[in-house]
Amino acid sequence: MLSGMFALIRYAVPEARTAEFTGQARAILGTLAAQPGHLRGRLGRSVDEPGLWALVTEWEGAGFYRRALSAARMDMYPLMTLMINEPGAFEVVAGES
C-alpha cells in the first residue's frame, strides 16, 4: 500500500533574480530536509520555460509537511512574490513505493 505525500511549489522567476532565487531555494530545501517526516527534496527548472521553477518535496504524511512549512517560513518569505498561487500538496495514489 502506498502512503505519504509530495508537495509542489512553482515559482515564476525573472532571469535577473535567478541567482538570488536558487540560493534561497537551496536554503529552503536545507531547512525542510532537517524536519521530521522529510523524505527527499529537489529544485528543478522548466526545460521549455526557463523562468518557471519547481520545488518538490516528499513527506511521510501531510501533517509532517504542514509542520515543516512553519519551520521554513522565514526562508520562504523572500520568495513569496515569485510563488504561483495554486494547490501544492498531493497524496500519493500510484507509483513506486
Beta strands, then each sheet from edge to edge (+ up, - down):
strand 1: 5-12
strand 2: 38-45
strand 3: 52-59
strand 4: 89-91
sheet 1: 2+ 3- 1+ 4-
end
